[in-house]
């Protein structure tokens, strides 16, 4: 053991002083010089640098890595050793720079995964949590096995929980039999009135492809153990491409006529009222909506939500909302809407979950066509265990809306009455993970009936999209 330790010490001394062949000198009993040459291979240098990291000799690790870079400036392992040495030694900026180089020159998934993790840790040390999340996404994209993926996912959640800025988004594309919400019938009738008309092509159902995108930004202003206050910005967009059949049916219609957009900004405050007790949230938002490329209305909204746990597996949710909508195009008056909701969710069969929610709203306006009362119920089920490569979710909903003062030239007897039924099947392909994003497929069927035939619609769609697993 002593001879081996002596040789290692001589080798380390040579590493510190030489960049060429490694040597050490002794003297023979007769005084003649005897040269001992120690030649280290790249794997041996890599082993020595790793040992230096493990024993806390970070300066030595950097020097050994420097020798490797002298031979090959693009050596990803050497840059990774430097990143680890500076990271553990407390210099996060130099660690981040070295980790970026290690990632750039990496040639295997393992090298990319570990380099990205090192860059994320260095960014987090500098409180660059948004950048750290991006690096953790890269680590997930290069993860070579399930164990490393699980570790990186936990690290991503830890980084995100500390970040002031969080970003959530989704994008989906769906072929649809009714991209414009048009009527299934060409003839317009009203129950109780002797009125018959022909609906314009754009008022009838048009098939095509619909793309939707959403993006939500949150910036944490303040957080304690019991409360958190965030600035929030949200945007959504829908774009439509009519099919050839729809273009033949409505030759004057353009794709842009059916596009919509919305942006809103606001403040969200959440507070835990007691340990293990209810959570109270307040929100205030303002925004603008566009339709067909034209700004249609501005709005302001306030809301309050109470989440009350009922044991370990059940929670009750109560919600209130008030929105003021201000017309911008002059075709309708402003609308004031109030809404109330109650819902319950329960975990069943392990991680599976069922939900049931009821909502009631009423809208008041100087425009009789916009006065409305709506009642709706929705049931949902998420299956916890995956079915092979797929996670399953189901949803059923029914909505009833009454327009008591609605007119079609003449007042509609009893007012306009719409009924909408919808069913969703959501599939998440959780094993097709890339950087923490997984593809989703939604099958949706919707049908509405009304005593005003213009509002009788049907829609079948298959939506392809992506969402974050975390």
N, C-alpha and C positions, 0 to 999 in steps of 0.2 A: 504493500500500500504506500509506504514512504517513497519508494522509487517512482511509482506512478504519480504521486502528488508532486514530487520534485520535477518530473518531466512536464506536468501540466503547468507548474509555475514558470518554468523556463519558456514554455510555449506562449503563455500569456504575456510574459515580458517581451518576447520577440514580437508578438502581435502589436504591442503598444509602440514599438520603436521602428519596425521595419515594414516596408511595402513589397519587398522582393522575397526571395527564398528566406525562410526563417532559420536562423542559426544561433548557436551558443558556443562559447569557448571555455575550455578547461586547460589546465597545465599538467603535463605528465611529471612523474617524480624527477626526471632529469632536467626539468625546466622547459622542455619543448612544448609548443602550443599544440593542442588537439582540438580540432573543430568538429562539433556535433551539428548536423544539419537536420532540422525538423521541417518537413514539407507537409503542409496541411491541405487537404482537399476542400472543395466547396462544401460538401456535406459536413465536414468536421468544423469548418468555420460557422456554419449554420447552427450546429449543435452547441458550440462554445457561446455563440451570441444568445441562444435561448437560455443556456445555463446562467449567463450573466444577468439576464432579465429576471430569472427565477430567484436568484440570490440577491437581488437589489443593487447590482453593480451596473447602474444604468449608463454611466459615462463610458465604461468599458464596452458595453453592448453597442453604443453608438460608434465607437472607434472600430470595433470588429466589423460592423455593418459598413463602415466607410471603406475598409479594405475590400469588401465584396463589391462595392460600387466602383472602386478603382478598376476592377477587372470588367465589370458590366454595369454601366450607369442605369440600365433599365431593369435591374434585378428587383422583382416585386417583393421577395422575401426580405431583402436588405432594407428596403423602404418600410416594410411592415415592422421590422425589428426597431428601427428608429422611431416609428410612430408609437410603439408600445413603450419604449424607453422614456420618451418625452411625456407620454400620457401618464405613466406611473410616477414619473419624476415631477409632475406638476406644471409642465409647460404645454398647455392645451393648444396654443396656436401652432407651435412647431409640430405637435403631434398630428393636428388636422392636416397640415400641409404634407407631411410625410405619408399619412394614410391616403390622401388623394392620389399621390404618386403611386403608392402600392396598388390602388384600385385601377389606375390607368394602365399599368404595365402587367396586371394580373393575367394569367393565361388559363387558369382553371376556375371552376365554380367555387371551390373551397377558398382559394386566394381572394377572389372578388368578395365573397361573403364575409370573410374575416376583416378584410380591409375596409369594407363599408361599415361594419360594426365599429371598428376603431375610429373611423371618421365621425360616426354618429355620437360616440361617447365623447370625443374631443369637442364636438359642437355643443353637446349638452353641458359640458364643463364651462363653456363660454356663454351659456344661457341662450344659445342659438337653437332654440327647440324646434322651430319650423324646419331649419336646415337639417337638424338631427332626424326628424321624421322622414325627410326625403332620403337620407342615407340609409335609414332602417328599411325603407321600401326597396332600395337597391339590394340590401342584404337579403331581404326576403326573396327577391327575384332570382338571386343566385344561390339560394339555399339548396345544398345537395341532398338533404334527407329530412325526414319528418322531425327528428329530434332537434336539429338546428333550426328548423322552421318554427317549432314551438318556442324555443328559447328566444329567437328574434321577435316573435309575436309578443311575448311578454315584455320584452325590452321596448318595443314600439309603444305598447299601452302605457308603460311607465313614463316614457318621454312625452307622449301626448298629454298625459294628465298634468304635467308640469308646464306645458306650453301655454303661453298667453294667447297665441293665435292658433285657431284650429280651422281646418278646411274640410268640408264634406260636399260631395257632388255625385251626380249620377247622370247617365246618358242612355237613351234607349231609342230603338228604331222599330216601327211596327207597321206591317201591312194592315189596312183596315178597310172594311166595307162601307164606312161612313165617316170620312175625315172631316166633314163640315157640319155634322149633327143635323143633317137634313131629314125630311120626311120620307117614309117608305112608300107613300102614295103620291100619285100625280094629281089626283082630284082633292080639292080642299073642301071639307064639309065641317059644319058646326052642329052638334046635337041640339035640337030645339029651335033652330033657325032655318028658314027656307033659303039658305045661301049655298051656292055651289060655285067653285072657281077652279082655275087651273094654276097650280104652283109653278113658279119660274124654275128653270133647271137648277139654279144655285140654291133654291130652297128644298130641293130633293136630295136624297142621299147620293153622295159621290164617293167612289172608291179611290184608293190611292195608298200612299205611304206617309206615315207620320213620324217625325223625329222630335224627341223631347230631351231637354237638358235642364239640370238644376244645379245651382252652386250656392252654398251657404258658408259665410265667413263669420267666425266669432272671435272677438278679442276680449280677454278677461281684464276687467278694470280693477276688480278687488275680490279677494277670496279669504275666508276664514274657515274654521272647522265647521261652522254651521250655516254659512251663506256664501253666495257668489253672485257677482254682477258682471254682465257681459254686454258689450256692444255687438249688434248683429246686423249683417247685411245678407239679403237673400235675392236671388234672381232666378227666373224660370223663362224658358223659351220653347215655343212649339213652331215647327215648320212643316209644311205639307207639300207633297208632290202628287199631283193628280195622275191617275192612270189614263191610258189611251182611251178607254171606254168613257171615263168621266169627261175627258176633253172633247170627245165627240158629242157627248150629251149636253155639255155646257161650254161651247166654243169661246164664249166671251169671258169665261172665268180664268183667272190667273192664280198660280200657286200662292202668291203673296197675299191674295184676298183672305186666306184662311189662317194665316200665321198670327200668333199672339205672343206677347212678351209681358213680363211683370218684374219690377224691382221694388224692394222695400228696405227700409233702414229703421233700426229701433234699439230699444234697451230691454234687457231681460234680467230679472232679479229672482233668485231662488233662495229659499230659507228653510232650514230644517227646524221645526218648532220644538222638537224634543228628541232625545236619543231613541232611535227605533220608532219614532212617532211620525206624524204627518209632515209632508213637504209642501210648502206653499210657493207658488211661482206667479210673478206679475210680468206683464209685457206691455210695451207701448211702441207702435210702429206707424210709419207713414210710407206711402209709396205711390207708384203710378203704373197704369196698365195701358197697353197698346193692342190694337186689333187691326189687321190689314195694313200695318205700317203707319197707322195714325193713332196718336194719343187719345184715349177714350175717356178715362176718368182718373182722378186722384183719390186717395183714400187715407183715412187715419183709423187706427184700431187700438183698443185697449183690451186686455184679457187678464183673467185670473184663473189659476188651476190649483186644486187641492188634491194631493195624493195621500190617501189614508191606508196604511197597512192594516190588514185584517189577518193577523197571524203570519207565519213564515212564507206561505205560498199564495196568499190572496191579497189584492190591493184594490181599493175603491178610488175612482177618479171623478171629481166634480169640476165642471168648467163653466165660466161665464165669459161672454165676449160682446163688445159693442163696436160697430164699425160705421163710419160716416163716409159715404161715397159721393164725390162731387163730379158731375158730368162735365165733360170738356168739349163735346161735339154739338151740343144743342139739340140732339135728337131725343133726349130723355131728361127728366128732372133728377136731382140728387136723391139718393136713397139712404135711409138710416136702418141698420139691421141690428137686431139683438138676438143672441143665441145662448142656449143653455144645454149642457150635456152631462150625462152620467154614464159611467162605464165601470166594468169590473173585469179583472184579469186574474187567472189562477193557473199555477203550474200543476200539471198532471203528468203521470207516467214519466217521472224523471225530469228531463228538460223540456218536455212538451208543454205547450201553453194554449189556453183557450181564452178568448176575450168576447165580451158582449157590451155594446154601447148603444145608447139612445140619445138623439139630438132633437131639439125643438128650436125653431127660429121664426122670427117674423120681421118683415121688411115694410117700412112705411115710406111714402113718397107722395109728392104732389102729382105725379104721373100715375093714373089709375092702373096702367098696364104693369107697373112695377110693384104694386102692393101684393104681398105674398105671405102665406104661412106654410111652413114646411116641417114635416115630422119624418124622422128616419131612424132605422135600426140597422146595425151591422154586427155580424158574428164572424169571428176569425179563429183559425186553428193553425198552430205551427207545430209540426211534428219534430220533437227533439232529436231522436236517433235518425241518422241518415239512412236512406234507402240506397245502399251502394254509393254511387257517385253523386246522388241527388239528395238535397234537403227540400222538404215539401211544406207548402203553406196553402191554406184554403180560405176563401172569404165569400160571404153571402151578404147582400144588402138589399133593403127595400126602402124606398123614399116616396112620400106622398106630399104633393104641393098643391095648394089652393090659391087661386087668384080671384078674389070675390068680385072685383070690379072690372074684369077683363072685357074688352069689346072687340068685335070684328064687324066694323061698321055699326052694328047694333050691340047692346049689352048681351053677353052670353048668359042664357038662363042658368041660374045657380052658380055662375062663375066658371072659369076654366079650372079643370081638375086633371092633374098629371100624376101618373103612377110609374115608377121606375124600379125595375128589378135587375140586379147584376150579380154575376158569379165570377170569381177569379180563382185561378190555379197558378201558384207561384212555384217555380223550380229554381233552386240555387245549385249550380254545379260546383260544389265546394272543393272538389279535388283538382279542378282546373285553375289553380291559384297562380297568379303572376303578380309579384310585388304586393301581395295582400289584397289584390282585386280578383273577384270571381265573376264569371258570367251568370246572368239570370235570364229566365224565360217566363213570361206571363201569358197565360191564355185567358182571355176575357170575353164574356158574352153579356150584352146589355140590351134590354128591351124596355121601351116606354109606351104607355097607352095614354090617351087623352080624349076628352070630348071635343077637342079642336084638332082635327086630323093633321094639321100642319106639324103638330108636336108628337106624333106617333113615329117612333124611330126604332131601328134595330142596328146593332153594331157587333161584329165579330172581329177580334184582332189577336195577333200573336206578337208580343213585344220582346225584343232581344235587347239586353242591356248589360251594364257592369255596375258592381257596387263594391265597397270596401268590406272586408271581413271583420274589421275591428271597429 
